[in-house]
Amino acid sequence: MRKRTWFMITLIIAVIFIGYGYTKHVENNQYYQELLSQAESAINDQAYQTAQVDLENALKKKKDGETAQIYLKQVKFYRQGLHAIQKKNYQRAQVKFQKAAQQQDGMQILVSRATAKQTELQEVLRELPIFERAYRRAKILSTNYEYTASNTKLAVILGYGNIKQAYYSEIYQKAQKLQTYNNRILTKLGYHVDSGVSATDSSATDFLPGSSSSKTDAASLKKITAKQVKQARRDLTKEGVDAHLFSDTQVKQVIQEANNQGVSVRQIAREFK
């Protein structure tokens, strides 16, 4: 009788523990799903630090939670990419975003965002060295009193469509400051400078050293044909000058200056490289 009683007690205790274990498992799984859902919402809201905490907590409830593990890796890579951008380490950022985008079975919205960041950074890494070279050349030209030529070089920077993005803030500020200095000197020298116009317009107008639109012989410009303008644009392009920055009248000014100096358009263009 006593043995049977102990057997029943043991059986009841076992059932209680099994039931508790099952209940705990269900409860943990429920918490895991809730935290996973919270992390997804945080990612949608670009609250990546919050998402990372939610995913780490989810894995405390379910250590083998594969989805949470994948999302956590992806979020960490993405956050590392953002941190690298803050430090202006764009190459490192590009690598981190690539890893976030390539995370197998990762969250699609992060794949899309990381891919977009990669594309953005490819452009930044391509354009920044060009802008830095252009600025250095513009600085030298300004130091040599060639303020109009310096402004033309700055047009490469200031005329860029995405120049106001945070990536370019430093070079943008330097270029603006130098252009303002150049324009102030040109104004004192009697040249017409419209400081309120866009970078491309003001710099293009100042293309020719020692000359301005007011000094150009209007009659001579009229004699320059459309065919000559077209050829001049090709010559400018061959010398690495963006001919699209200049109107037909401004290209004619370049041609006129070349004629005045007895040189080719390409030789004139080389002064601004």
C-alpha positions, 0 to 999 in steps of 0.5 A: 500500500505504501509503495503504491502511495509513493508511486502515485505521489511520484507520478503526480509530481512528474506530471506537474513538472512535465506540465510546467516544462511544457507551459514554460516552453509555450510561454518562452516561444510566445515571448520569442514571437512577440519580441521578434515582431517588436524587432521587425516594427523597430526596423521598419521605424529605423530604430535599429538599436531598439531592434537589436535589443529586442532580438537579443532578448528574443534569443534569451527566450529561445537560444536556437531561434534561427530567424532572430539569429539571422536578423540580429546579424543583419541589424548589427552589420547595418548599424556598423555601416551607419557608424562607419558613415558617421566616422566618414569611413565610407569603404568600411561602411560599404562592406558592412552594408554589403554583408547586411544585404547578402545575409541569407534569409534576412529581413527584406526591408534591410536588404533593400536599405543596405543595397540602396546604401551600397549604391549611394556609397559607390557614387560617393567613393567615385565622386569625392576624389574628383571633388578633392582634386578639383578643389586643390586645383581651384585653390592653386588657381585662386592663389595665382590670381586666376579667380575666374578659372578657379570658379570654373573648377569649383563648378565641378563641385558646386554644380553636382546634383547631390552635393548637399548630401552629408557625405560631401559637407566638408568639400561643399563648405570649402568650395563655397568659401573659396567661391565667395572669396573669388567673387569678392575679389572679382567684384572689387576688380569691376567684374559683374558677379551674381552671388545669388545664382547657382554654382554652375551659372556663376562659375560658368560665367567666370570661365575665362581669366581676365575677361567677363561677359561685359568685355566680350565683343558681342558682334564677334560672338554672333559670327561664331557658328553653331558648328563651331560651338558643337566642336568646342563642346567636344574639345572641352569634353576631351579635356575633362571639362563638363561642357554641359555646365556652359550655355552656347553663349559661354562656349562662344566666349571660350572660342573667342578667348582662344581666338584672342590668344591665338590658341585652340579651345583645348589649350584654353581648357587645359588651364582649368584641369 
